[in-house]
Amino acid sequence: MTKKKLTPSSIIERVKNAINSYIYVLKVARKPDKKEFLKTLEISIIFISFIGLLGFVIYLVSIILGV
């Protein structure tokens, strides 16, 4: 496998391509409407609560088993 040698011009070209892709994402992105935002918030809260509950159950089991 051959490696490409990094030259200043290739580094600059890679940075330009990265910046252009970031700009494209910002142009395409849109602000969610209220309904979409609330649905995302609801799913996030449910998921975080589930993970917390799972951790608490594991903690309780470890206390009961004396581990």
C-alpha positions in Angstrom: 0.0 0.0 0.0 1.4 3.4 -1.0 0.9 6.5 1.0 0.3 9.8 -0.6 2.9 12.4 0.3 1.4 15.4 1.9 2.3 18.6 0.2 1.2 22.1 1.2 -1.0 22.3 -1.9 -2.7 18.9 -1.1 -3.3 20.0 2.5 -4.8 23.3 1.4 -7.0 21.4 -1.2 -8.3 19.0 1.5 -9.1 21.9 3.9 -11.0 23.7 1.1 -13.0 20.6 0.3 -13.9 20.1 4.0 -15.0 23.8 4.3 -17.1 23.5 1.2 -18.8 20.4 2.5 -19.5 22.1 5.8 -21.0 25.1 4.0 -23.2 22.8 1.9 -24.5 21.1 5.0 -25.3 24.5 6.6 -27.1 25.6 3.4 -29.2 22.5 3.2 -30.0 22.3 6.9 -33.3 23.8 8.1 -34.8 24.7 11.5 -37.3 22.1 12.7 -40.9 23.1 13.2 -42.4 22.9 16.6 -44.0 19.5 16.1 -40.8 17.9 14.9 -38.8 19.5 17.7 -41.2 18.3 20.4 -41.1 14.8 19.0 -37.3 14.7 19.0 -37.3 16.1 22.6 -39.8 13.4 23.7 -37.8 10.6 22.2 -34.6 12.0 23.7 -36.1 12.2 27.2 -37.5 8.7 27.0 -34.2 7.3 25.9 -32.2 9.1 28.6 -34.7 8.1 31.3 -34.5 4.4 30.1 -30.7 4.5 30.3 -30.8 6.1 33.8 -33.4 3.5 35.0 -31.3 0.7 33.6 -28.2 2.0 35.4 -30.2 2.3 38.6 -31.5 -1.3 38.3 -28.0 -2.6 37.8 -26.9 -0.6 40.9 -29.7 -2.1 43.0 -28.9 -5.6 41.8 -25.2 -5.1 42.6 -26.2 -3.9 46.2 -28.5 -6.9 46.7 -25.9 -9.4 45.5 -23.2 -7.7 47.5 -20.8 -7.3 44.6 
